[in-house]
């Protein structure tokens, strides 16, 4: 089972646990009282009308959650160039939300309850039910707030509008299924929740564990079927001069004095990593790159290359060659004179560039990557070629 399937399953479970949280359950009699007409001195509605009103209530919840997710999705588009950092920071934030929900460390801000009070007045019954569901979604209680925040972070790490909203749809579906059951069996369901409420006191803790698990997966790159680590190539001076972004024609010598030409790899995607011997994150990921090189050495679709700048911080070509020999690296290491680094605007290490089969740059990722993240970059580039 891929992590994408696991993610959807975990999101569904998180939605159910959000409903069963001690913060939501006490509100059920109030909400169902409005929907059944037993509040504001109304005559109780027939069961069929209660069901229709419950559906309107559920549609309100769906509308609010999808609207909230869409807004965050649009906002996140402005930070595409830093998605690797944002995804990992999001993973840490989700872990912290889970720790808070477990009660190990409490953040006072998340303990505050925010509810929107709705007065019926002369609002049409069905519209009122919709509004009740809509406002319910913004009831940021200490229980549902961390869970919903975590799901929003996971959803928006995908950089895919479809997958992002599918995740929120699954969460909303799980959250609202119990409401639908309430709409069908109102009195019996409320009695059951009241009778067995002691069994749901652990739901928040279970949900916290799930949040921590999702956060760890995002931070380590295990969530590679959900999170999108590729950022678009920023516009550098070369790209501004030629907006058509022509195929790369660089030709550089590697550590074995073999001339490596990018033109020779047309028809294959290129994984190109920029690194330095004095950069600890670079050194930490070189072992994974060597593994990828061994894996794709005879591939007809993928090429693994690395590039380095001799003389950077006083590290000579001889020092670099000694480092390569000492660690027994066999993947091609291109020795650049500054031209390749300048073309891509490399200003931090490590940086990984993905190049399309037609020789044009596709995207990049800054910072240390796990092997799972690297494989995600490769699979995503292959998917569009």
C-alpha positions, -999 to +999 in steps of 0.1 A: +000+000+000+015+034-010+017+063+015-009+081-007-035+055+002-023+055+038-026+093+039-062+092+027-070+065+052-054+084+081-072+116+071-105+097+071-098+083+106-088+118+118-121+132+106-140+105+126-119+112+156-125+150+153-163+143+155-157+120+186-136+146+204-148+158+238-150+193+223-176+184+197-198+159+215-212+184+240-223+206+212-244+178+195-276+183+215-275+220+207-270+216+170-294+187+167-319+207+187-318+235+162-321+210+133-350+191+149-369+223+157-367+217+195-351+251+202-366+286+200-400+271+210-406+255+176-427+225+170-405+194+165-399+186+128-408+154+111-380+129+107-378+135+069-374+172+074-347+166+100-328+145+075-330+172+048-319+199+073-291+177+084-280+173+047-280+211+044-260+213+076-235+188+061-233+208+029-224+238+049-195+220+066-182+208+032-185+243+017-166+259+046-138+233+047-133+233+009-134+271+008-108+273+036-086+248+018-089+266-015-080+299+001-049+284+017-040+266-016-041+299-034-020+316-007+006+288-008+012+294-046+031+325-037+057+304-019+063+277-045+100+284-046+104+274-010+082+243-010+109+219+003+114+241+034+076+247+038+068+210+036+094+201+062+084+230+084+048+219+080+058+185+092+074+199+123+043+221+130+020+190+126+042+171+151+039+200+175+001+201+171+000+164+178+022+168+209-002+196+221-032+174+215-015+146+235-011+170+264+027+166+266+032+203+259+003+228+259+002+259+238-022+284+254-033+299+221-046+265+209-066+261+242-088+291+234-123+283+220-137+304+192-173+299+182-196+319+159-230+325+174-259+322+150-293+336+157-321+323+136-345+353+135-363+352+101-337+331+082-353+303+060-350+270+078-329+252+052-306+282+047-303+284+085-292+248+086-266+254+059-253+284+078-252+264+110-230+238+093-208+265+078-202+283+111-197+249+129-166+244+107-150+276+121-156+266+157-119+264+165-119+244+197-089+230+215-097+195+200-107+200+164-083+230+157-050+211+157-065+182+137-080+205+110-048+225+109-027+194+104-049+182+076-048+216+059-010+215+061-008+180+046-033+189+019-015+220+007+019+203+007+008+185-024+008+216-046-020+198-065-054+215-063-071+182-070-053+161-044-055+189-019-092+191-021-096+154-023-079+151+011-102+178+025-132+161+010-122+128+027-118+146+061-151+164+057-168+132+047-156+114+078-165+143+100-200+145+087-210+108+083-219+107+121-241+138+116-259+120+088-265+091+112-278+116+137-301+130+111-316+095+105-316+082+140-316+115+160-329+104+194-313+069+194-279+083+183-278+110+208-287+085+235-260+062+224-233+090+224-245+100+259-244+064+272-210+055+258-192+089+259-166+074+283-153+054+253-146+084+232-124+102+257-093+086+240-102+098+206-082+130+210-051+110+220-055+086+190-059+116+167-028+132+182-007+100+174-020+101+138-010+138+135+025+131+148+028+101+123+017+123+094+042+151+105+071+126+107+062+113+072+062+148+058+094+159+074+114+127+064+100+126+029+081+094+034+050+112+022+065+113-013+032+104-030+014+134-014+040+161-010+054+179-040+091+190-034+098+204-069+098+242-072+098+261-105+132+273-118+136+310-108+142+335-136+179+342-139+196+366-162+200+339-189+164+330-188+154+367-191+175+370-222+159+340-238+124+334-223+119+303-245+144+285-222+165+267-248+179+232-242+211+230-222+243+226-242+269+226-214+298+201-217+320+196-186+347+171-176+341+148-147+365+133-121+377+107-147+385+134-173+356+123-194+337+150-213+300+150-202+277+168-226+241+175-217+232+172-253+242+135-252+214+129-227+185+141-248+156+117-243+164+112-206+156+133-176+186+145-156+190+146-118+217+172-112+229+179-077+252+209-068+274+203-037+306+211-019+329+191+003+327+216+032+289+214+032+276+189+059+241+185+043+257+179+009+280+152+023+251+136+042+230+132+010+259+120-013+255+084-002+218+085-014+229+100-047+255+072-051+227+047-045+205+064-071+234+064-096+238+026-091+201+021-094+197+042-127+232+035-142+217+015-171+184+033-173+170+045-206+151+073-189+171+087-160+207+102-156+223+110-123+249+138-123+265+160-097+284+193-101+310+210-080+330+243-082+368+239-076+383+267-056+352+274-037+363+283-001+398+273-011+390+236-018+411+227-048+404+202-075+430+178-060+412+180-026+379+172-043+394+142-062+408+129-029+374+133-012+358+113-041+384+086-039+382+083-002+344+078-002+345+056-033+319+077-052+315+066-088+286+089-099+298+116-124+311+147-106+312+176-131+339+202-125+325+236-133+343+269-140+313+288-127+293+289-159+268+261-149+265+275-113+258+310-127+233+298-152+211+282-125+218+309-100+232+285-073+236+304-041+232+277-015+242+241-010+229+215-017+206+223-046+191+197-069+180+206-104+157+184-125+160+186-163+134+174-188+140+149-216+142+178-241+171+193-222+152+222-206+151+228-168+120+216-151+124+225-114+146+225-083+148+217-046+170+234-021+184+218+010+193+183+021+169+156+007+162+121+018+164+093-007+126+092-007+125+129-016+150+124-044+129+095-058+099+118-057+117+144-078+126+118-103+091+103-105+075+137-108+098+147-136+092+114-154+055+119-151+055+151-172+079+138-198 
